[in-house]
Structure formats: structure tokens, C-alpha cells
């Protein structure tokens, strides 16, 4: 890896919210970069399949993706489209917990990802516990925010249902 590629990777890592607490610490970012594998995907390729097992997280380094979910009846809908400029990541739960993927991620253009596997992250945390703790805390904050939003959404749905019943 030449210096330009290393600089580009470090710059991207510094912009990812999970790494915000040490974004100004190049040494920590370089350590993290060592466990990031670069993977290229063509357009319209499924990177993650909802319901499948997985053990890696992805940072969109270049390109764009579409996040899709299935309804209970099996209909698929697009949740959001994201590009590398948004400094986004997905699959982060897989590096701290086992379970099924919660959504499908499809490339919308030729895309490149920085990929961190669960095994590499666990070893990284053993070798660099302070940095690992910061990342784990940010993942927890992300999960907590999503849970709060889900709770708010459920209350909105419940209120709408109650109003519908009252008005029937």
C-alpha cells in the first residue's frame, strides 16, 4: 500500500462516526486500518442478505449502496440509498454479536468497502483495549439510538391504531 492509499484510508476512517472519539489520532487510525480489508463489488451485487449470518462490518469507501428490508408478508422495500460521501457503515453489530443480518445491502454502483471481521476486531480489542472500548461504546450508542427510534415509531403506530379504532 502506497502513502496516498494509506492517507485516503485514514482520512475515510477519521470521518466514520464509530471512530469519532479518536478521529484526530492518526496512530490509532493506522492501527485500525491494519484490520481493514479492501473489497470491491460490481454494481447490483448483494453485499449482505437479510436473515443471513455474518461476521463482518463494511465501511463504504467508494460507490453507493441501497438498504432493503422485507415486510412480514415478504415484500421488499428500499429503506435508504447511501453513498461513500455520506461516510456510512453497516453490519457493525456482526463484529460484537452473533445473529442474523437485519437488512439486505445491494450495491447501486461499482463499490469498494473497508471490511472488518469479527475475529480481527476481537483481536484488535485485545491488543488495543482503549481504542476497542471507544468503538464498542459508539456501536452501543448507535444501537441505543435505533432502539429509541423504534420505540417512538411503535408509539406512533399504536396512537394511529387507537385513533382509527375510536373513529370507527
C-alpha positions in Angstrom: 0.0 0.0 0.0 1.5 3.3 -1.0 1.3 6.5 1.1 -1.5 8.0 -0.9 -3.7 4.9 -0.5 -2.9 4.8 3.2 -3.7 8.5 3.6 -7.1 8.0 1.8 -8.0 5.1 4.0 -7.0 7.0 7.2 -9.0 10.0 6.0 -12.1 7.8 5.5 -11.8 6.1 8.8 -11.5 9.5 10.5 -14.9 10.5 9.1 -16.7 7.4 10.2 -18.9 8.2 13.3 -17.9 4.9 15.1 -14.3 6.2 15.2 -15.1 9.8 16.1 -13.6 9.7 19.6 -10.1 9.1 18.1 -10.5 10.7 14.7 -7.7 13.1 15.3 -5.3 10.4 16.4 -3.5 9.1 13.3 -1.6 6.4 15.2 -4.9 4.9 16.4 -6.4 5.1 12.9 -3.4 3.4 11.4 -3.7 0.6 13.9 -7.4 0.2 13.0 -6.6 0.4 9.3 -4.4 -2.7 9.6 -7.5 -4.8 10.3 -9.5 -3.3 7.4 -9.5 -5.4 4.2 -10.4 -3.7 0.9 -13.1 -5.4 -1.1 -14.5 -4.4 -4.5 -18.0 -5.2 -5.7 -19.6 -4.6 -9.1 -23.0 -2.9 -9.5 -26.1 -4.7 -8.4 -24.3 -7.2 -6.1 -25.8 -8.2 -2.8 -23.2 -7.5 -0.1 -25.4 -8.6 2.8 -28.6 -10.6 2.7 -31.3 -10.0 5.2 -31.6 -13.1 7.5 -28.2 -14.5 6.7 -25.4 -15.0 9.2 -22.5 -12.6 9.0 -19.4 -11.7 10.9 -18.1 -8.6 9.3 -18.9 -4.9 9.1 -18.5 -2.7 6.0 -17.4 0.9 5.5 -18.4 2.4 2.2 -15.1 3.6 0.8 -16.3 4.3 -2.7 -19.5 3.9 -4.6 -23.1 3.6 -3.3 -25.5 1.1 -1.7 -29.2 0.6 -1.2 -30.5 -0.8 2.1 -33.6 -3.0 1.7 -35.9 -4.7 4.1 -38.6 -7.3 3.8 -42.1 -6.9 5.2 -43.6 -9.7 7.2 -45.5 -10.7 4.0 -42.2 -10.9 2.1 -42.5 -7.7 0.1 -39.1 -5.9 -0.3 -38.8 -2.2 0.0 -35.9 0.3 -0.1 -35.1 1.9 3.2 -32.4 4.3 2.0 -29.7 4.8 -0.6 -26.3 5.8 0.7 -23.0 6.8 -0.9 -19.4 6.9 0.2 -19.7 10.7 0.6 -22.2 10.1 3.5 -19.3 8.3 5.5 -21.5 5.4 6.2 -21.0 1.9 7.5 -23.2 -1.2 8.0 -23.1 -4.6 9.6 -21.4 -3.2 12.7 -23.4 -5.5 15.1 -21.8 -8.5 13.5 -18.4 -7.6 15.0 -19.8 -7.6 18.5 -22.7 -10.1 18.4 -23.8 -13.1 16.6 -27.1 -13.1 14.8 -28.9 -12.7 11.5 -28.5 -9.6 9.3 -31.3 -7.2 9.7 -31.4 -5.9 6.1 -30.2 -6.6 2.6 -27.5 -4.3 1.2 -27.1 -4.0 -2.6 -24.5 -2.1 -4.5 -26.0 0.6 -6.7 -22.7 1.3 -8.4 -19.3 -0.3 -8.6 -18.3 0.0 -4.9 -15.3 -0.5 -2.6 -15.6 -1.3 1.1 -13.2 -1.4 4.0 -14.2 -4.6 5.8 -13.6 -5.6 9.4 -14.2 -9.1 10.5 -15.4 -10.1 14.0 -12.2 -12.2 14.6 -10.0 -9.3 13.6 -11.9 -6.9 15.7 -11.8 -9.1 18.8 -8.0 -9.5 18.4 -7.7 -5.7 17.8 -9.6 -5.1 21.1 -7.3 -7.4 23.0 -4.2 -5.7 21.5 -5.7 -2.1 21.8 -8.3 -2.2 24.5 -8.8 1.6 24.8 -9.5 2.0 21.1 -11.7 -1.1 21.1 -13.7 0.3 24.1 -14.3 3.6 22.2 -15.5 1.7 19.1 -17.7 -0.6 21.2 -19.2 2.4 23.0 -20.0 4.1 19.7 -21.7 0.9 18.4 -23.8 0.8 21.6 -24.8 4.4 21.1 -25.8 3.6 17.6 -27.9 0.7 18.8 -29.5 2.7 21.5 -30.5 5.5 19.1 -32.0 2.9 16.8 -33.9 1.4 19.7 -35.2 4.8 20.8 -36.4 5.5 17.2 -38.1 2.1 17.0 -39.9 2.8 20.3 -41.0 6.2 19.0 -42.2 4.6 15.8 -44.1 1.9 17.7 -45.8 4.6 19.8 -46.8 6.5 16.6 -48.3 3.3 15.1 -50.1 2.5 18.4 -51.5 6.0 18.6 -52.7 5.8 15.0 -54.3 2.4 15.6 -56.1 3.7 18.8 -57.3 6.8 16.8 -58.5 4.6 14.0 -60.5 2.4 16.4 -62.0 5.4 18.1 -63.1 6.9 14.8 -64.6 3.6 13.5 
